[in-house]
Amino acid sequence: MKKYFKLTALVLGFMLGSFANAELQRVPGTNTYYEKDLDAMTDANTSMVVVAEINDTQGETAMAFICRDGKASAFLNTRNNLMSSGEYDLERSPNLMYRVDSQQAKTIPSQTGLTSGEPDLTLLAFDDARDAILTAAFTNTTSKIVMRVLRNNGSALDDTFSIGGFKEAMRVVNYRK
């Protein structure tokens, strides 16, 4: 089942590299950003935490954790296509391998993310169980998480995320509310 989620213009702008235009607060000395926000009509927490990939100088690769219903929904956005449109049509999203610090690597399935209702082949989303796994991984690591997107018809893509400031940002946005 595909995860239907409409990215806000702010998140999309951040993930497309327009850091200067985004109204995100940076945790000083880190690659972690956050925005604390409540829905004006429902008071639902719609805050987000974004961790930029450490080697991407263009700012196009990031992990985003968006607050919804007292949980964080995880998204990986990259500068590269992660699948073809044919693979999307066949619901063949790539698996994601991740390694927390020096622990053994683990592999989880992903889903194609949507931007403005359209499939975004550079965006991976996850089901609720994997959202919780990735949130826990980023919360409990001591230094970094290395991720490898196992593309079906292409070379694997590796990304490294330094998690400095992640716990602080998640506390500030009160993601469990």
Phi, psi and omega in degrees: 000134181280145178270111181270110181214128181267116177290139177289159179301326180295312179296314180300316178299318178297313184288344176267008171098002180268064180304319185295329182274342181284147180263038180271146175267137178264136171286118187308135177074015182228176173259023183252134181232157178209159171221125177266125185208145174238142176295131185295331183267324187249350186062017176290143179288118178241029181290168178213154173233133181234131177246116181282144178292138190287337183260357183266097183287345179273350179070031182258355180240125183201155168259131178241139176238112185249127183288129176208125174055040177077012179226169176252129173265129185261141178221138173247120177246132180234170178276354183247150171295136182259349178198167176270167177295328176296318177295323176299313180301326179273003182056047180249064177291148182288154172282157178241123174261136178223151180228122179266120182049237181253019178288171177292142179291148178232154181237136178227154176282160178232176175228157176285132176277159178243143173237120183053039176082357181250147178298135178246108186285358176255005187235126175253138174241172184219155176286174185302319181296318180286329173304314181295320179297313181291322177298316178296320180299313180291328180286322188264352179288157179259339182218306186208162172233129175255131180241143176231118175275119182268081183294143183291319183234043179196173179289154178293148178246126180255138176223144179240133180238119172276127190264014177307129178088352184296311181300318180298315180297318179295325177292317181298318182279352178052057190298341181276356181274000000 
